[in-house]
Amino acid sequence: MKKNIRIPILLLALAAVASAQDVTPSEREHALRYLDETRNGVVEAVKGLSEAQWKFKPAADRWSVAEVVEHLALVEDLVNGVLGTLEKAPALDANRDVKQLDALILSKVPDRSTKAQAPDQVTPTGRWTPAVALDHFLASRAQIAAALRSMHDLRAHVVAHPALGPLDGYQWILTVAAHTERHTKQILEVKADAHFPRD
């Protein structure tokens, strides 16, 4: 009799662990909205730019709008690669406070008051024209959104981020959206520069 009681309890415990490794429907919807909003922010920020405006640099050590968009496309590719290897990555620490880290990502990553140096692999080199870089960004973003819609166990594994440490799959997706918000602000700063070409 005791065996029969223990088995359902064990199954309930296992089910709780399994569900804890996936995101909730509201978390998934929130991230999808954030991906859409930040994608649209880039599209709106670069709409109608001339070649001179795309290539204008406020200073020698600052990026042009074209370089920012190339960087965004490269980072999107990197995150797609992370999501593709997630199931083979180390398991999430059961004691980890994922909600606290989610909130930290959403508050700190878009904040441009703290400067960051891009790793070499995502540093722009002018490999694409602005139009191609934008198309590349949009295509990669669509892949990330599709992965968010279809992937399960997004909380089950972690991959190290160069600045934020181990992130689960959901946090990588939040980070790429927040990163886009950060750099859209940068595009707007470039456009607000007193020497930005009028056409």
Summary of the structure (lengths in Angstrom):
residues: 199
radius of gyration: 20.0
end to end distance: 81.2
largest distance: 81.4
contacts: 563
relative contact order: 0.21
helix: 65%
strand: 5%
